[in-house]
Amino acid sequence: MFFLTTPNAPLGCAVPLDYIAEVAQRCSGLLVVDEAYVDFAECSALELVKSHANVVVTRTFSKSYSLAGDASRPGGGPPGDCRSTRQDP
């Protein structure tokens, strides 16, 4: 499993989609693309989920929507890898 943050904090530098696709091809496991700051970027890696079975994209509402108390993490990926992580007490 490899984690890639784009755009990253605090600089806000985004990783180009073609580079993320190359990393996905070379990665033998899951490539998790953390897009917590995607609302400040020009593009999203979400489109790569369709063409790369090992790519999962995660996001958050806590950054650009100021919902720091919200623990939900929207995102996308292959159906078999996108199971709920919520655990009710």
C-alpha positions in Angstrom: 0.0 0.0 0.0 1.4 3.4 -1.1 -0.1 6.8 0.0 0.2 9.8 -2.2 -1.1 13.2 -1.1 -2.1 15.7 -3.8 -2.2 18.6 -3.5 0.0 18.4 -0.5 0.0 20.7 2.5 1.4 23.2 3.2 2.7 24.1 -0.2 -0.3 23.0 -2.2 1.8 21.3 -5.0 -0.3 18.9 -7.0 1.1 15.7 -8.5 0.3 15.5 -12.3 -2.3 12.8 -13.3 0.1 11.1 -15.7 2.6 10.7 -13.0 0.0 9.2 -10.6 -1.1 6.8 -13.4 2.6 5.7 -13.8 2.9 5.2 -10.1 -0.3 3.1 -10.2 1.1 0.9 -12.9 4.3 0.3 -11.0 2.7 -0.2 -7.6 2.1 -3.9 -6.8 -0.4 -3.0 -4.1 -3.0 -0.4 -3.4 -2.3 3.2 -4.3 -4.2 5.5 -2.0 -4.5 9.1 -3.3 -5.3 11.5 -0.5 -7.2 14.5 -2.0 -8.0 16.3 1.2 -7.2 19.6 -0.5 -8.6 18.7 -4.0 -10.9 21.8 -3.9 -7.8 23.9 -4.3 -6.5 21.9 -7.2 -7.1 22.0 -11.0 -7.7 18.3 -11.4 -8.5 15.1 -9.5 -7.2 11.6 -9.6 -10.8 10.2 -9.3 -10.8 9.6 -13.0 -7.9 7.1 -12.6 -10.1 4.8 -10.5 -11.9 3.7 -13.8 -8.6 2.7 -15.5 -6.5 1.4 -12.6 -8.0 -1.3 -10.4 -5.5 -0.6 -7.6 -6.3 3.2 -7.2 -8.4 4.4 -4.3 -9.1 8.2 -3.8 -10.0 9.6 -0.4 -11.3 13.1 0.4 -12.5 15.0 3.5 -15.1 17.6 4.3 -12.9 19.1 7.0 -10.6 21.3 4.9 -12.5 23.4 2.4 -16.0 23.0 4.0 -14.8 23.7 7.6 -16.4 20.6 8.9 -13.6 19.4 11.2 -15.9 17.4 13.4 -17.3 15.4 10.4 -15.5 12.0 10.3 -16.9 10.9 7.0 -14.4 10.4 4.1 -15.9 10.6 0.7 -13.9 9.0 -2.1 -13.9 6.3 -4.8 -12.2 3.2 -5.8 -12.8 -0.4 -7.0 -16.0 -1.8 -5.5 -14.2 -4.7 -3.7 -11.8 -2.3 -2.0 -14.4 0.3 -1.0 -16.0 -1.2 2.0 -17.4 0.9 4.9 -14.9 1.7 7.6 -17.6 2.8 10.0 -17.9 0.8 13.1 -21.0 1.4 15.2 -20.5 0.9 19.0 
